[in-house]
C-alpha cells in the first residue's frame, strides 16, 4: 500500500523552456488532467525572490484555475542539460 494513497503525481514542463520540469502531487490531480485531455495547461505559482537574489523559491497553487488539494506525496523540480535561467526568474529582474 502506498504511503499517500490519494496523492497523484504529475510532471509539468514549461512551454517557454521544456528543459525545466516540476513534479507536483495532489488529490485526483492526474485523473483531472487526464480527463481534460489538454496538452497545455495554465499554472498559478506563488513565487518569491528579489532583484538581488533573483528567484528564491516557488510553490504551485493551482492548475487551470483549480486549486491543488494536497494529499501528501512529494514534489520536485528538475532540469535537463544546460538550459539557462529558470522560466520564473524573469519576474525578479
C-alpha positions in Angstrom: 0.0 0.0 0.0 1.4 3.4 -0.9 2.3 5.9 1.8 -0.1 8.5 0.4 -2.8 6.6 -1.5 -4.8 9.7 -2.5 -1.8 11.6 -3.9 -1.4 11.6 -7.7 1.8 13.0 -9.2 2.0 14.8 -12.5 5.1 16.1 -14.3 4.8 19.5 -15.9 7.2 21.2 -18.3 7.4 24.9 -19.1 6.3 25.8 -22.7 9.0 28.6 -22.7 11.8 26.1 -21.8 10.8 22.4 -21.6 14.2 21.5 -20.2 12.7 22.6 -16.8 10.2 20.3 -15.1 8.1 20.3 -12.0 6.5 17.3 -10.3 3.5 18.1 -8.2 1.2 15.9 -6.1 -2.5 16.4 -5.4 -5.7 14.6 -4.7 -7.1 13.3 -8.0 -4.7 15.5 -9.9 -3.7 13.0 -12.6 -7.3 11.9 -13.1 -8.4 15.5 -13.5 -5.7 16.4 -16.0 -6.1 13.2 -18.0 -9.9 13.8 -18.3 -9.3 17.4 -19.6 -7.1 15.9 -22.5 -5.3 19.2 -22.7 -1.6 19.3 -23.8 -1.1 22.8 -22.4 -2.4 24.0 -19.0 -2.1 27.2 -17.1 -0.3 27.0 -13.7 -0.6 29.5 -10.9 2.5 30.0 -8.8 3.4 31.7 -5.6 7.0 32.8 -6.3 9.3 34.7 -4.1 12.6 36.4 -4.6 14.0 39.9 -5.4 16.2 41.8 -7.8 19.4 41.0 -5.9 19.0 37.2 -5.3 16.6 36.5 -8.3 14.2 33.7 -7.9 14.5 32.1 -4.5 11.6 29.7 -4.4 8.1 29.0 -5.6 5.0 26.8 -5.0 2.4 25.6 -7.5 -1.0 26.6 -6.2 -3.4 25.7 -9.0 -3.7 24.2 -12.4 -6.2 25.6 -14.9 -7.7 27.8 -12.0 -8.4 24.7 -9.9 -6.5 24.6 -6.6 -4.3 21.6 -5.9 -5.7 19.7 -3.0 -2.7 18.4 -1.0 -2.8 14.7 -0.2 0.7 14.0 0.8 3.3 12.7 -1.6 6.2 14.7 -2.9 7.1 17.4 -5.4 10.3 18.1 -7.1 12.0 20.4 -9.7 14.4 19.4 -12.3 16.3 20.4 -15.3 18.0 18.6 -18.2 21.2 19.8 -19.8 22.3 23.5 -19.7 19.0 25.3 -20.2 19.8 28.8 -19.0 17.8 30.8 -16.4 14.7 29.3 -14.8 11.5 30.4 -16.6 10.2 32.1 -13.5 13.5 34.1 -12.9 12.4 36.9 -15.2 9.9 38.1 -12.7 12.7 39.2 -10.3 15.0 41.2 -12.6 
